Amino acid sequence: QVQLVESGGGLVQPGGSLRLSCADSGSTFSINAWGWYRQAPGKQRELVASITRGGRINYVDSVKGRFTISRDNAKNTLYLQMNSLKPEDTAVYFCNARIGQAPYEYDYWGQGTQVTVAS
């Protein structure tokens, strides 16, 4: 079992910054990759950024150059630094941890944190 607890969401003006955090606990040794997803009202959940245990990082095109995913292994904490925020970044952001290998992988999810970008 893996537990994920997120923090750091809130209201920010366009052009501002926020940092999301996700602390994991439990069987963290089994995690192969972490990710941040978001879901806006009426839209499907999308992958924003991911990082593997080996350090490979990917971003969705819409956040490249603005968002940075990182992980502090000593603190078992995943981060998403979000800069130059836009109204279209408004969504509930979810932390994800994946164990196992395809096709047998399993996803754990955080509770979600609201990010609202508005003036």
Secondary structure, 3 states (H helix, E strand, C coil): CEEEEEECCEEECCCCCEEEEEEEEECHHHEEEEEEEEECCCCCCEEEEEEECCCCEEECHHHCCCEEEEEECCCCEEEEEECCCCHHHCEEEEEEEEECCCCCCEEEECCCEEEEECC
